[in-house]
Structure formats: C-alpha cells, structure tokens
Amino acid sequence: MTVPTLDSEPDCARETGPDRVPDASAAPRRLIAERRAFGEISRDTWDRLAGLNPWATPFSSWGFHRAWWDAYGENAHDQTLVILDPDAAPTTDPVAIVPLMHRHVVEADDAETHTSIRHGTEASLTPVAPTAKAVYLGATYHADYATLLADPLDLPEVTAAVVHALAGQTAIDPRHPAPWDVIDLRRFRTGDPAAEALAAAFGAREIAEGWTLNLEPEDVCPVASLPGDGKPGSATIDDFLATLGKHDRHEIRRKVRRAESAGDIELVESTDPLGDLQSFIELHEARWGDDGLFPPTRGGDQSRVFVSRMLELLGPDTTAPLGTVHLTFLTVAGTRIASAIHFETCDGLLYYNAGVSPDARRLSPGVVMVERLARRALERGFRRLDFLRGDEPYKYEWGATDEPIQRLLVRRTAAR
C-alpha cells in the first residue's frame, strides 16, 4: 500500500531561519548560483544550511557526503552549486547549497566499480540512454533521501538560480564542457517543497529551453509508526507488537522466543566501530555475497572506505546535527549472529544495512535484530522505524506503510 505524504511532516520539525516569516510585500531577491568544490565548503556552513530544512536527513549531512566523495570521487565529477545573494555582505556566504555531480549514466568501468542506482522499479521509470551525460544529486547512489540545503522560505528564489545556472554556462565544468543531456534528481520525499520548487522552476523554462520535464514516483520507503508520546520509554515492545496483525505478531514472538531459548540475547552497540567494521563486513558478505556492498572488486574496496569514513564522521560521539550512525551486533550467548548499521535522528531510527550469519538461520537473526532495534527506538522515544528504500516483504511484517520518494527528470529534446 502506498500512502501519499503530501500533507505529512518530516521526521524532525526544525524551525526555519531565526524569526523568519514570509513577507508578502518584499520583492523577490535575485540570487545567483556559483560552482564551488565540495572541499571548499566548511562542515559548519554545510550543516548549518542543511539544518534550516526540516526535510533534511543524515543523508544530507556534510559527513555523509564527505564519506561518499572520499570513497567514490573517481566515479563522478563534483558540480556542487552554492547560491549567493549578491546584495548581501559578505557575498561569499551561501544562502543555500545544492549538492550536484555529473557523470555518464553508464561509465566504461561501472561493472568493475559496482556503481549502480539500485532499488526501485527501473522498468517503470522514464528511460535514459546509457551514454547520456547526467547531472545527479551528490551521493545519489548511496543516499535514500535527498533535498536542497536551504531555508524552505528561500526555495523559489534558490531553485530559480539553480535552473538559470543549469540552463547556461555557470554550471558547466570547464574540464568537461559538453552540456548535460539529462538532469536526473532522485530521492525527494513526497511532500518535500524542494522538489515542488524545482519542478516549478524547470517548468517555467521548459518550453523556451526545449526541455522535457517529468516528476515521477521513483521508489518507496516503508516506515513503521511506533506507539508512544515521543518520550523515552513511553511505549513498550508489546505495545508496538499489539499494533500488528495477529499472524505477524505471533510469528515475531515465536521466533524471538526460539532465539531466547538458545541463550541470552543482547543488542550491543560497538564502542569501536572502525575496529569492528571487519566483523560487520564478514556478516554482510555471509548474507549477500557479491550482491552486497563488498564484492571482490574496486567497487567493494570503495564501499569499505565509504562505510569506514561514515562511521568515523557521523558516529555517536561526533557532532552530527542531522543524526548519527551506529554499528550494532546481535549476540546470542555471547556469539555475534547479526550486525546492522542504522541512523538515529531526533525521532526516528533508519535501518540502513545489515548482515547475518547463515549458521544462525534457525534463530531468525534478521527478525530478532529488527525486534531489538524496535525496542531501542521505543526506549529512546522515537516515533518512526524507517526501513528506507525498497519494498522487501519483511518490512511489511512490522506494520510499515509505503512513503514514496520521487524523481525529477529533465531531458533535452534533442538528446545527443
């Protein structure tokens, strides 16, 4: 089931800029876009602007993008835009940041680097030629959500500046001067005003520029709503299971009891994520093999760098205002049988990736892992258990309902 979220609120309702309210009498500002390398933008500036947007998630954080560029920088070309107010002082301080990159849809070494956009029903999406030069949002390949780093009140002027830049020479990479064939912006949550503002800005120039604009469903992120009032411990795992269907509730309890009969069960958070990363990789490979993050290729090596840097930059001991990343292990009688990487925001737990031991299959480690993570979320007063992209059947056993994400695609009428 797909539940539209046009009127829903994002995970954490953050205030927009201090004391800002729309001024209907004010003339629109003329903002300009300027190319600026990701490495030239400070973490404080990036996260401050991301924090103005209540639709931003850990996937929009400086740490996530830094980890991605450190790992996959050779797979794409940085095309980050900063949006400036030329009448403000100093003019070098961005009003907004639009993380962009460009590459061909299929590069010659993609098979080796294991670089692909996964999940989603690609057959139902508007096709793009593999030879097309495409502009994507930064870190698209590994982010489950994306948005613009801007105060929502600024979005009409910000997106107008972005489209003006992409229509002209401002956004052209001098090292790769050929114009783009497609702008393929993914991972916008339905209801995010950034997608609506971009669609309006591109639409305003669509006919004059000879473009074709599509705003279409891309994928779903099943999300389970958790009981309670948002205060730590205000609901229990039994309260949550009571919201599920009788069959699913019975099966979860049966599998958890069977695992408990094998020994004490603990969900243990790593206090040394970098030191424990290899253990996670081994459990992940045991579950997914070459279809996972870490195949024996250059792409697998890049994934190791990415996850390592993400744990380093967004770990629970770091200053990560959009949310932190956590590495946990499920143990039975002291033996690690599963491991997970998840994010925690102000009111949600985002289940990002996992691995399990095939030797523990009879103990249903995947089910028990989610049950223990749900307990953790309830103890912290979270209201959402977000399974992120993909409609895998197990997610719906936990009462999850689909929250769609969107793709904004702009094509030149005369594609090369």
HELIX and SHEET records of a PDB file:
HELIX    1   1 PHE A   38  GLU A   40  5                                   3    
HELIX    2   2 ARG A   43  GLY A   51  1                                   9    
HELIX    3   3 PRO A   58  SER A   60  5                                   3    
HELIX    4   4 TRP A   62  TYR A   72  1                                  11    
HELIX    5   5 GLY A   73  ASN A   75  5                                   3    
HELIX    6   6 ASP A  110  THR A  113  1                                   4    
HELIX    7   7 GLU A  122  SER A  124  5                                   3    
HELIX    8   8 PRO A  152  ASP A  154  5                                   3    
HELIX    9   9 LEU A  155  ALA A  167  1                                  13    
HELIX   10  10 PRO A  193  GLU A  209  1                                  17    
HELIX   11  11 ILE A  237  LEU A  241  1                                   5    
HELIX   12  12 LYS A  246  GLU A  260  1                                  15    
HELIX   13  13 PRO A  273  TRP A  288  1                                  16    
HELIX   14  14 GLY A  289  ASP A  291  5                                   3    
HELIX   15  15 ARG A  298  LEU A  314  1                                  17    
HELIX   16  16 PRO A  358  LEU A  363  5                                   6    
HELIX   17  17 PRO A  365  GLU A  379  1                                  15    
HELIX   18  18 PRO A  393  TRP A  398  5                                   6    
SHEET    1   A 3 ILE A  32  ARG A  35  0                                        
SHEET    2   A 3 LEU A  81  LEU A  84 -1                                        
SHEET    3   A 3 ALA A  96  VAL A  98 -1                                        
SHEET    1   B11 HIS A  77  ASP A  78  0                                        
SHEET    2   B11 LEU A 100  HIS A 104 -1                                        
SHEET    3   B11 LYS A 133  LEU A 137 -1                                        
SHEET    4   B11 VAL A 182  ARG A 189  1                                        
SHEET    5   B11 THR A 401  ARG A 412 -1                                        
SHEET    6   B11 TRP A 211  SER A 225 -1                                        
SHEET    7   B11 ARG A 384  ASP A 386 -1                                        
SHEET    8   B11 GLY A 348  VAL A 356  1                                        
SHEET    9   B11 THR A 335  GLU A 344 -1                                        
SHEET   10   B11 THR A 324  VAL A 332 -1                                        
SHEET   11   B11 ILE A 265  GLU A 269 -1                                        
END                                                                             
